Amino acid sequence: MIDESAPPAESAPRASRRSPRTRSVLAATGLLVIGLSPFAIAKTGDVLREGKRNGTTTRETQIISKVRAGTAPTGGYATRQSNISGSGGGAIYGCRGSTSSTSKPCLRANNLRTGRAFEFNTRNGLLTGVISAGSGGDTKKPFVTNATGVATGLNADEVDGRSASELGTRWALINESGDIEQQTGGFTIVNCYTTNANCYISAGSDVRNKGLRAQVSVANTDGSPVLSGETGVAACGATTVTCAPPNTEASNVIVVAPRESDGSVPGVGPTPAPADAIRFYVYVDGATGG
């Protein structure tokens, strides 16, 4: 009689452990997960790991503190980052902002009260900082501001695209022979008392939107008094002015018409210079535009 409750005599025991191959696959998978974890998406509440790349977050990480400023060398800031290696590099912030109106700057300092929003300082450096905008050029702006007060200590080579020499008043003294006797720089004679009784002077830059003035000298180069006379002055490149001599109809040329007080042309002598030509000054006010 067969006992059905007993195990079959020929039954083999079941394996109680995984094969060596299975264990190797599981171990390799675990190492792969550990190796990829620095680049995984961080979960809210994860700790920041020093010396390693932390995961990509999808929410803001906020540090809110209430630290009062004092006279101690440290303190007064919510966070402090410092590199004491001697090679620089305290902090770097990068982002992927665009020109969209909703895009945020990579760095923003916002003082919600009346104090300063930022401060840059180098203890002994000759250069405090650099603002770079791609390859640079006139189409790039280093910054914009709505503040119109004087920036104390600010020095610039150019303002609104003009050099310091263009911002002030430049002048030249033209003698009765039609030559430049003195000048601040940039002036050359194009045609003076040669074709007619006028002087045509190049200022070296566009004068169409600049203030122009001329006035007679009190004496000629030989000491003979002038004492009277008037001068008319205009930019040859202006739409309301036509300058006749060759090479004078240009935006950089000034025409000066010295006249007697009654409007008559001084002198009736032979060319190139009228016998009673007038010695005069011409002025270009660079600050008025151009």
C-alpha positions as CSV (number, residue, x, y, z in Angstrom):
1,M,0.0,0.0,0.0
2,I,1.4,3.3,-1.0
3,D,1.6,6.2,1.5
4,E,0.7,9.3,-0.5
5,S,1.7,11.6,2.4
6,A,5.3,10.8,2.1
7,P,7.6,12.6,-0.4
8,P,8.6,10.7,-3.5
9,A,11.7,8.7,-3.1
10,E,13.4,10.2,-6.2
11,S,12.4,13.9,-5.6
12,A,15.5,16.4,-5.7
13,P,15.9,19.2,-3.1
14,R,15.0,22.8,-4.3
15,A,17.8,25.3,-4.6
16,S,17.9,27.7,-1.6
17,R,20.5,30.3,-3.1
18,R,20.9,32.3,-6.3
19,S,23.5,31.3,-8.8
20,P,26.9,33.2,-8.8
21,R,25.9,34.8,-12.2
22,T,22.7,36.2,-10.7
23,R,24.6,37.7,-7.7
24,S,27.0,39.4,-10.1
25,V,24.2,41.1,-12.1
26,L,22.5,42.4,-9.0
27,A,25.8,43.8,-7.6
28,A,26.6,45.5,-10.9
29,T,23.2,47.1,-11.0
30,G,23.6,48.4,-7.5
31,L,26.9,50.0,-8.3
32,L,25.4,51.6,-11.4
33,V,22.7,53.2,-9.4
34,I,25.2,54.5,-6.8
35,G,27.4,55.9,-9.6
36,L,24.5,57.7,-11.3
37,S,23.0,59.1,-8.1
38,P,25.0,62.4,-8.1
39,F,23.2,63.4,-11.4
40,A,19.7,62.2,-10.4
41,I,16.9,64.6,-9.6
42,A,17.1,65.6,-6.0
43,K,14.1,65.2,-3.8
44,T,12.8,67.9,-1.5
45,G,14.6,67.5,1.8
46,D,17.7,65.9,0.5
47,V,20.9,67.0,2.2
48,L,23.6,69.0,0.3
49,R,26.8,66.9,-0.1
50,E,30.1,68.6,0.3
51,G,32.7,68.0,-2.5
52,K,30.2,66.4,-4.8
53,R,27.7,67.4,-7.5
54,N,24.3,67.5,-6.0
55,G,21.2,66.4,-7.9
56,T,19.1,68.7,-10.1
57,T,16.2,70.3,-8.1
58,T,12.9,71.3,-9.5
59,R,12.0,73.7,-6.6
60,E,13.8,76.7,-5.1
61,T,16.2,76.1,-2.3
62,Q,15.6,78.9,0.2
63,I,17.9,79.9,3.0
64,I,16.1,82.3,5.4
65,S,18.1,83.6,8.4
66,K,18.0,86.4,10.9
67,V,21.6,87.3,11.5
68,R,22.3,90.7,13.0
69,A,25.3,92.7,11.8
70,G,28.0,93.6,14.3
71,T,31.6,94.6,14.8
72,A,32.9,91.1,14.6
73,P,35.0,90.1,11.5
74,T,32.3,87.6,10.5
75,G,28.5,87.7,10.9
76,G,25.8,89.8,9.4
77,Y,25.3,87.6,6.3
78,A,22.9,84.8,5.8
79,T,25.6,82.7,4.0
80,R,29.3,83.1,3.5
81,Q,31.4,81.5,0.7
82,S,35.2,81.9,0.8
83,N,38.1,80.2,-1.0
84,I,41.4,80.4,1.0
85,S,43.5,78.6,-1.5
86,G,45.1,81.8,-2.8
87,S,43.9,81.2,-6.4
88,G,40.6,83.1,-6.1
89,G,37.2,81.8,-6.9
90,G,34.7,82.5,-4.1
91,A,31.5,81.7,-5.9
92,I,30.1,81.2,-9.4
93,Y,26.5,81.3,-10.5
94,G,25.3,80.1,-13.9
95,C,21.9,80.1,-15.6
96,R,20.3,79.7,-19.0
97,G,18.4,83.0,-19.2
98,S,17.1,84.4,-22.5
99,T,16.0,87.8,-23.7
100,S,12.4,87.0,-22.8
101,S,10.7,89.5,-20.5
102,T,10.0,86.6,-18.1
103,S,13.6,85.4,-17.9
104,K,15.4,86.1,-14.7
105,P,19.0,87.4,-14.3
106,C,21.7,84.9,-13.2
107,L,22.3,87.1,-10.1
108,R,20.0,89.6,-8.3
109,A,20.7,91.6,-5.2
110,N,17.6,93.3,-3.9
111,N,17.6,95.5,-0.8
112,L,14.0,95.7,0.4
113,R,14.8,98.8,2.5
114,T,17.0,101.8,1.9
115,G,20.5,100.4,2.1
116,R,23.0,99.4,-0.6
117,A,22.1,96.5,-2.9
118,F,25.7,95.5,-3.7
119,E,29.3,96.2,-2.9
120,F,32.5,95.2,-4.8
121,N,35.9,95.6,-3.2
122,T,39.4,94.5,-4.0
123,R,41.9,95.2,-1.2
124,N,45.0,96.0,-3.3
125,G,44.0,95.2,-6.8
126,L,44.4,97.8,-9.7
127,L,41.2,96.5,-11.4
128,T,38.1,96.0,-9.3
129,G,36.1,94.0,-11.9
130,V,35.2,93.3,-15.6
131,I,31.8,93.5,-17.3
132,S,31.9,91.5,-20.6
133,A,29.1,91.3,-23.2
134,G,30.0,88.6,-25.7
135,S,32.3,90.1,-28.3
136,G,31.5,93.6,-27.2
137,G,30.9,96.6,-29.6
138,D,28.7,99.6,-29.7
139,T,25.5,97.6,-29.8
140,K,26.2,96.1,-26.4
141,K,25.5,98.0,-23.2
142,P,27.5,97.3,-20.0
143,F,24.5,98.3,-17.9
144,V,21.5,100.6,-17.7
145,T,20.2,102.8,-14.9
146,N,17.4,105.2,-14.1
147,A,19.6,107.1,-11.7
148,T,20.7,110.5,-13.0
149,G,22.8,111.7,-10.1
150,V,26.6,112.2,-10.3
151,A,28.6,108.9,-10.0
152,T,31.3,110.1,-7.6
153,G,34.8,109.2,-8.8
154,L,33.6,107.8,-12.2
155,N,36.0,108.5,-15.0
156,A,35.3,107.7,-18.7
157,D,37.1,108.1,-22.0
158,E,33.8,108.5,-23.9
159,V,30.3,109.8,-23.0
160,D,27.5,109.1,-25.5
161,G,30.2,108.0,-28.0
162,R,32.2,111.2,-27.8
163,S,35.7,111.6,-26.5
164,A,36.6,114.2,-23.9
165,S,38.0,116.6,-26.6
166,E,34.6,116.4,-28.4
167,L,32.6,117.2,-25.2
168,G,34.3,120.6,-24.6
169,T,34.6,123.6,-26.8
170,R,37.3,123.5,-29.5
171,W,38.6,126.6,-31.2
172,A,40.9,127.9,-33.9
173,L,42.4,131.4,-34.6
174,I,42.5,132.2,-38.3
175,N,44.7,135.1,-39.4
176,E,44.0,137.6,-42.2
177,S,46.1,135.5,-44.6
178,G,43.7,132.6,-44.2
179,D,46.1,130.4,-42.2
180,I,45.4,128.7,-38.8
181,E,47.5,130.6,-36.3
182,Q,46.5,128.7,-33.2
183,Q,44.0,125.9,-32.3
184,T,43.1,123.3,-29.8
185,G,43.3,120.6,-32.4
186,G,41.5,118.9,-35.3
187,F,41.1,122.0,-37.6
188,T,42.5,122.3,-41.1
189,I,41.9,124.9,-43.8
190,V,40.0,123.8,-46.9
191,N,39.7,127.2,-48.7
192,C,40.1,130.5,-47.0
193,Y,40.0,133.9,-48.8
194,T,41.0,132.2,-52.0
195,T,37.8,131.6,-54.0
196,N,35.8,134.3,-52.3
197,A,35.8,136.4,-49.1
198,N,34.8,133.5,-46.9
199,C,36.8,130.9,-45.0
200,Y,36.0,127.2,-45.2
201,I,37.5,125.2,-42.3
202,S,37.4,121.5,-41.6
203,A,36.7,120.7,-37.9
204,G,37.8,117.1,-38.3
205,S,34.3,115.7,-37.3
206,D,30.6,116.2,-38.1
207,V,29.5,119.7,-37.1
208,R,26.0,119.7,-38.4
209,N,24.4,119.4,-34.9
210,K,26.9,121.2,-32.9
211,G,27.0,124.8,-31.7
212,L,29.2,127.0,-34.0
213,R,30.4,130.5,-33.2
214,A,32.9,133.0,-34.6
215,Q,34.1,136.4,-33.6
216,V,36.6,138.9,-34.9
217,S,40.0,139.5,-33.2
218,V,40.8,143.0,-31.8
219,A,43.9,143.1,-34.0
220,N,45.6,141.5,-37.0
221,T,48.9,139.7,-36.8
222,D,50.8,143.0,-37.6
223,G,49.2,144.7,-34.7
224,S,46.8,146.8,-36.8
225,P,43.5,147.2,-35.0
226,V,40.4,145.5,-36.3
227,L,38.0,146.8,-33.6
228,S,34.9,146.3,-35.7
229,G,33.3,143.7,-37.9
230,E,30.9,140.8,-37.8
231,T,31.1,137.1,-38.6
232,G,28.5,134.7,-40.0
233,V,29.1,131.0,-39.4
234,A,27.3,127.8,-40.5
235,A,27.9,124.1,-41.3
236,C,28.4,123.4,-45.0
237,G,26.7,120.1,-44.6
238,A,23.4,121.6,-43.4
239,T,20.5,121.4,-45.7
240,T,20.0,125.2,-45.7
241,V,23.6,126.0,-46.6
242,T,25.4,125.6,-49.9
243,C,29.2,126.0,-50.0
244,A,30.6,126.8,-53.5
245,P,34.3,126.0,-53.5
246,P,35.4,122.4,-54.3
247,N,35.5,119.9,-51.4
248,T,33.6,122.2,-49.0
249,E,30.1,120.8,-49.2
250,A,30.8,118.3,-46.4
251,S,29.4,117.6,-42.9
252,N,32.8,118.4,-41.3
253,V,33.3,121.8,-42.9
254,I,32.5,125.2,-41.4
255,V,32.0,128.3,-43.5
256,V,32.8,131.6,-41.8
257,A,31.9,134.9,-43.5
258,P,33.8,137.9,-41.9
259,R,32.1,141.2,-42.8
260,E,32.2,144.8,-41.9
261,S,29.6,145.9,-39.4
262,D,27.4,147.3,-42.2
263,G,27.5,143.8,-43.9
264,S,30.0,144.7,-46.7
265,V,32.9,142.6,-47.6
266,P,36.1,143.9,-46.0
267,G,38.7,145.2,-48.4
268,V,38.8,145.4,-52.2
269,G,42.4,144.3,-52.6
270,P,43.7,141.5,-54.8
271,T,43.4,137.8,-54.1
272,P,44.3,135.5,-52.4
273,A,43.7,137.7,-49.4
274,P,41.6,140.9,-49.4
275,A,43.6,143.9,-48.3
276,D,41.5,144.3,-45.2
277,A,40.6,140.7,-44.4
278,I,39.7,140.1,-40.8
279,R,41.5,137.9,-38.2
280,F,38.9,135.8,-36.3
281,Y,38.3,132.9,-33.9
282,V,35.9,130.0,-34.7
283,Y,34.4,127.8,-32.0
284,V,32.8,124.3,-32.0
285,D,30.8,123.4,-29.0
286,G,31.0,119.6,-28.9
287,A,28.7,119.1,-26.0
288,T,25.6,120.2,-28.0
289,G,25.4,117.0,-30.1
290,G,26.7,115.6,-33.3
